[in-house]
Amino acid sequence: MDSMALELFGLVAGAVTSAGFIPQLVRGYRTKKLEDVSYFMPIVLTAGMTLWFIYGLFLGALAVIVANIFGVGCCLVLIIMKKIYA
């Protein structure tokens, strides 16, 4: 697999993984109820994804960088929504 195809594969993998946050964000926004969402999960994920982001920067791996920026953003939005709505 050439490097361009491999990078595209990584971007698609990151998009699919990161898309897992969207249903929770949409549901939380619509219902304004996030009592069942713990603070622990998005905080731990934010820490882990931040480390992956830094790792991606060192490697120059665009897919790792983009996926983890999006994931950290989603986690931060979820934490803010929980603080506002819960």
N, CA and C atoms as an extended XYZ file, in Angstrom:
258
Properties=species:S:1:pos:R:3:atomname:S:1:resname:S:1:resid:I:1 pbc="F F F"
N         0.861       -1.166        0.000 N   MET     1
C         0.000        0.000        0.000 CA  MET     1
C         0.909        1.230        0.000 C   MET     1
N         0.668        2.151       -0.930 N   ASP     2
C         1.521        3.342       -0.972 CA  ASP     2
C         1.183        4.298        0.171 C   ASP     2
N         2.051        5.266        0.393 N   SER     3
C         1.906        6.139        1.559 CA  SER     3
C         0.640        6.987        1.504 C   SER     3
N         0.212        7.395        0.314 N   MET     4
C        -1.015        8.199        0.189 CA  MET     4
C        -2.238        7.365        0.558 C   MET     4
N        -2.300        6.132        0.094 N   ALA     5
C        -3.418        5.239        0.415 CA  ALA     5
C        -3.410        4.904        1.904 C   ALA     5
N        -2.235        4.713        2.464 N   LEU     6
C        -2.125        4.405        3.888 CA  LEU     6
C        -2.588        5.589        4.737 C   LEU     6
N        -2.227        6.802        4.325 N   GLU     7
C        -2.663        8.003        5.041 CA  GLU     7
C        -4.180        8.149        4.961 C   GLU     7
N        -4.747        7.891        3.792 N   LEU     8
C        -6.203        7.947        3.618 CA  LEU     8
C        -6.882        6.899        4.491 C   LEU     8
N        -6.316        5.705        4.536 N   PHE     9
C        -6.843        4.646        5.390 CA  PHE     9
C        -6.854        5.096        6.850 C   PHE     9
N        -5.774        5.712        7.302 N   GLY    10
C        -5.695        6.215        8.667 CA  GLY    10
C        -6.709        7.309        8.937 C   GLY    10
N        -6.912        8.199        7.979 N   LEU    11
C        -7.903        9.260        8.143 CA  LEU    11
C        -9.318        8.703        8.241 C   LEU    11
N        -9.620        7.705        7.419 N   VAL    12
C       -10.943        7.064        7.482 CA  VAL    12
C       -11.114        6.346        8.819 C   VAL    12
N       -10.094        5.646        9.267 N   ALA    13
C       -10.155        4.957       10.563 CA  ALA    13
C       -10.387        5.959       11.692 C   ALA    13
N        -9.685        7.065       11.656 N   GLY    14
C        -9.871        8.097       12.670 CA  GLY    14
C       -11.261        8.710       12.625 C   GLY    14
N       -11.780        8.921       11.425 N   ALA    15
C       -13.122        9.496       11.281 CA  ALA    15
C       -14.180        8.549       11.826 C   ALA    15
N       -14.057        7.268       11.530 N   VAL    16
C       -15.027        6.286       12.013 CA  VAL    16
C       -14.970        6.197       13.540 C   VAL    16
N       -13.788        6.139       14.090 N   THR    17
C       -13.637        6.061       15.545 CA  THR    17
C       -14.171        7.318       16.223 C   THR    17
N       -13.810        8.462       15.703 N   SER    18
C       -14.236        9.725       16.295 CA  SER    18
C       -15.732        9.960       16.148 C   SER    18
N       -16.334        9.397       15.124 N   ALA    19
C       -17.778        9.564       14.907 CA  ALA    19
C       -18.581        8.935       16.044 C   ALA    19
N       -17.964        8.078       16.817 N   GLY    20
C       -18.641        7.451       17.949 CA  GLY    20
C       -19.093        8.454       19.005 C   GLY    20
N       -18.473        9.613       19.043 N   PHE    21
C       -18.863       10.641       20.006 CA  PHE    21
C       -20.128       11.385       19.586 C   PHE    21
N       -20.361       11.457       18.306 N   ILE    22
C       -21.441       12.307       17.784 CA  ILE    22
C       -22.811       11.929       18.319 C   ILE    22
N       -23.207       10.647       18.350 N   PRO    23
C       -24.534       10.326       18.894 CA  PRO    23
C       -24.731       10.787       20.333 C   PRO    23
N       -23.698       10.671       21.168 N   GLN    24
C       -23.811       11.110       22.563 CA  GLN    24
C       -23.951       12.622       22.644 C   GLN    24
N       -23.197       13.324       21.832 N   LEU    25
C       -23.287       14.784       21.815 CA  LEU    25
C       -24.659       15.253       21.335 C   LEU    25
N       -25.149       14.635       20.284 N   VAL    26
C       -26.470       15.006       19.751 CA  VAL    26
C       -27.553       14.701       20.776 C   VAL    26
N       -27.496       13.515       21.365 N   ARG    27
C       -28.508       13.129       22.359 CA  ARG    27
C       -28.472       14.075       23.564 C   ARG    27
N       -27.283       14.383       24.027 N   GLY    28
C       -27.149       15.285       25.160 CA  GLY    28
C       -27.682       16.672       24.850 C   GLY    28
N       -27.418       17.145       23.649 N   TYR    29
C       -27.901       18.462       23.244 CA  TYR    29
C       -29.425       18.481       23.141 C   TYR    29
N       -29.975       17.427       22.559 N   ARG    30
C       -31.434       17.370       22.375 CA  ARG    30
C       -32.179       17.214       23.691 C   ARG    30
N       -31.704       16.331       24.549 N   THR    31
C       -32.428       16.035       25.790 CA  THR    31
C       -32.027       16.941       26.946 C   THR    31
N       -30.854       17.549       26.836 N   LYS    32
C       -30.299       18.377       27.923 CA  LYS    32
C       -30.140       17.570       29.207 C   LYS    32
N       -29.965       16.254       29.057 N   LYS    33
C       -29.794       15.365       30.205 CA  LYS    33
C       -28.514       14.555       30.025 C   LYS    33
N       -27.581       14.763       30.910 N   LEU    34
C       -26.327       14.027       30.853 CA  LEU    34
C       -25.962       13.448       32.213 C   LEU    34
N       -26.963       13.202       33.037 N   GLU    35
C       -26.703       12.648       34.368 CA  GLU    35
C       -26.026       11.285       34.290 C   GLU    35
N       -26.345       10.512       33.264 N   ASP    36
C       -25.799        9.156       33.138 CA  ASP    36
C       -24.378        9.141       32.583 C   ASP    36
N       -23.890       10.263       32.114 N   VAL    37
C       -22.526       10.346       31.589 CA  VAL    37
C       -21.612       10.769       32.736 C   VAL    37
N       -20.581        9.985       32.972 N   SER    38
C       -19.655       10.341       34.046 CA  SER    38
C       -18.662       11.387       33.546 C   SER    38
N       -18.094       12.139       34.454 N   TYR    39
C       -17.013       13.054       34.096 CA  TYR    39
C       -15.731       12.268       33.814 C   TYR    39
N       -15.573       11.134       34.486 N   PHE    40
C       -14.341       10.363       34.410 CA  PHE    40
C       -14.019        9.920       32.981 C   PHE    40
N       -14.994        9.397       32.267 N   MET    41
C       -14.748        8.866       30.926 CA  MET    41
C       -14.210        9.928       29.965 C   MET    41
N       -14.881       11.073       29.784 N   PRO    42
C       -14.327       12.037       28.838 CA  PRO    42
C       -13.025       12.680       29.308 C   PRO    42
N       -12.821       12.768       30.626 N   ILE    43
C       -11.565       13.336       31.126 CA  ILE    43
C       -10.398       12.387       30.817 C   ILE    43
N       -10.598       11.100       31.075 N   VAL    44
C        -9.548       10.115       30.778 CA  VAL    44
C        -9.293       10.041       29.274 C   VAL    44
N       -10.358       10.044       28.481 N   LEU    45
C       -10.185       10.020       27.027 CA  LEU    45
C        -9.466       11.270       26.529 C   LEU    45
N        -9.779       12.419       27.098 N   THR    46
C        -9.094       13.651       26.706 CA  THR    46
C        -7.601       13.541       26.991 C   THR    46
N        -7.253       13.029       28.155 N   ALA    47
C        -5.835       12.858       28.493 CA  ALA    47
C        -5.152       11.892       27.520 C   ALA    47
N        -5.795       10.760       27.256 N   GLY    48
C        -5.217        9.779       26.339 CA  GLY    48
C        -5.098       10.296       24.918 C   GLY    48
N        -6.126       10.972       24.451 N   MET    49
C        -6.090       11.503       23.082 CA  MET    49
C        -5.089       12.643       22.940 C   MET    49
N        -4.892       13.393       24.014 N   THR    50
C        -3.871       14.440       23.982 CA  THR    50
C        -2.485       13.817       23.833 C   THR    50
N        -2.262       12.717       24.539 N   LEU    51
C        -0.991       12.006       24.401 CA  LEU    51
C        -0.833       11.440       22.986 C   LEU    51
N        -1.896       10.875       22.431 N   TRP    52
C        -1.844       10.371       21.053 CA  TRP    52
C        -1.573       11.510       20.068 C   TRP    52
N        -2.177       12.671       20.304 N   PHE    53
C        -1.959       13.837       19.456 CA  PHE    53
C        -0.477       14.224       19.462 C   PHE    53
N         0.109       14.287       20.657 N   ILE    54
C         1.529       14.637       20.772 CA  ILE    54
C         2.395       13.596       20.067 C   ILE    54
N         2.047       12.334       20.250 N   TYR    55
C         2.750       11.243       19.561 CA  TYR    55
C         2.663       11.427       18.048 C   TYR    55
N         1.456       11.746       17.568 N   GLY    56
C         1.270       11.979       16.139 CA  GLY    56
C         2.093       13.147       15.630 C   GLY    56
N         2.216       14.195       16.449 N   LEU    57
C         3.059       15.333       16.062 CA  LEU    57
C         4.511       14.905       15.879 C   LEU    57
N         5.013       14.103       16.824 N   PHE    58
C         6.395       13.638       16.722 CA  PHE    58
C         6.614       12.772       15.489 C   PHE    58
N         5.611       11.971       15.150 N   LEU    59
C         5.737       11.107       13.971 CA  LEU    59
C         5.416       11.834       12.678 C   LEU    59
N         4.716       12.951       12.789 N   GLY    60
C         4.240       13.638       11.589 CA  GLY    60
C         3.111       12.861       10.933 C   GLY    60
N         2.327       12.153       11.736 N   ALA    61
C         1.247       11.297       11.235 CA  ALA    61
C        -0.065       12.085       11.217 C   ALA    61
N        -0.422       12.578       10.050 N   LEU    62
C        -1.602       13.422        9.898 CA  LEU    62
C        -2.865       12.751       10.427 C   LEU    62
N        -3.054       11.485       10.140 N   ALA    63
C        -4.265       10.776       10.572 CA  ALA    63
C        -4.369       10.743       12.097 C   ALA    63
N        -3.270       10.502       12.764 N   VAL    64
C        -3.271       10.453       14.231 CA  VAL    64
C        -3.548       11.843       14.790 C   VAL    64
N        -2.958       12.847       14.202 N   ILE    65
C        -3.136       14.226       14.654 CA  ILE    65
C        -4.588       14.659       14.496 C   ILE    65
N        -5.140       14.489       13.302 N   VAL    66
C        -6.505       14.950       13.015 CA  VAL    66
C        -7.534       14.207       13.856 C   VAL    66
N        -7.421       12.901       13.911 N   ALA    67
C        -8.396       12.104       14.661 CA  ALA    67
C        -8.412       12.499       16.134 C   ALA    67
N        -7.255       12.741       16.692 N   ASN    68
C        -7.194       13.043       18.112 CA  ASN    68
C        -7.556       14.486       18.432 C   ASN    68
N        -7.310       15.407       17.517 N   ILE    69
C        -7.807       16.775       17.709 CA  ILE    69
C        -9.331       16.751       17.744 C   ILE    69
N        -9.933       16.026       16.803 N   PHE    70
C       -11.394       15.934       16.763 CA  PHE    70
C       -11.917       15.251       18.027 C   PHE    70
N       -11.281       14.173       18.427 N   GLY    71
C       -11.711       13.441       19.620 CA  GLY    71
C       -11.606       14.279       20.883 C   GLY    71
N       -10.521       15.009       21.038 N   VAL    72
C       -10.357       15.882       22.205 CA  VAL    72
C       -11.436       16.958       22.186 C   VAL    72
N       -11.694       17.514       21.012 N   GLY    73
C       -12.755       18.516       20.894 CA  GLY    73
C       -14.103       17.970       21.322 C   GLY    73
N       -14.433       16.771       20.869 N   CYS    74
C       -15.702       16.147       21.245 CA  CYS    74
C       -15.774       15.908       22.750 C   CYS    74
N       -14.694       15.429       23.329 N   CYS    75
C       -14.681       15.184       24.774 CA  CYS    75
C       -14.849       16.476       25.553 C   CYS    75
N       -14.195       17.526       25.113 N   LEU    76
C       -14.329       18.806       25.802 CA  LEU    76
C       -15.753       19.341       25.710 C   LEU    76
N       -16.363       19.197       24.529 N   VAL    77
C       -17.761       19.619       24.382 CA  VAL    77
C       -18.649       18.800       25.312 C   VAL    77
N       -18.404       17.501       25.399 N   LEU    78
C       -19.193       16.641       26.276 CA  LEU    78
C       -19.035       17.056       27.740 C   LEU    78
N       -17.835       17.371       28.149 N   ILE    79
C       -17.593       17.821       29.534 CA  ILE    79
C       -18.319       19.138       29.788 C   ILE    79
N       -18.250       20.051       28.855 N   ILE    80
C       -18.947       21.340       29.011 CA  ILE    80
C       -20.457       21.139       29.058 C   ILE    80
N       -20.974       20.299       28.164 N   MET    81
C       -22.410       20.026       28.152 CA  MET    81
C       -22.842       19.404       29.472 C   MET    81
N       -22.046       18.487       29.987 N   LYS    82
C       -22.408       17.852       31.267 CA  LYS    82
C       -22.436       18.898       32.373 C   LYS    82
N       -21.470       19.781       32.383 N   LYS    83
C       -21.423       20.831       33.407 CA  LYS    83
C       -22.641       21.739       33.298 C   LYS    83
N       -23.058       22.065       32.086 N   ILE    84
C       -24.195       22.964       31.883 CA  ILE    84
C       -25.532       22.269       32.166 C   ILE    84
N       -25.711       21.045       31.639 N   TYR    85
C       -27.013       20.389       31.663 CA  TYR    85
C       -27.239       19.478       32.859 C   TYR    85
N       -26.178       19.005       33.514 N   ALA    86
C       -26.367       18.037       34.598 CA  ALA    86
C       -26.492       18.711       35.954 C   ALA    86
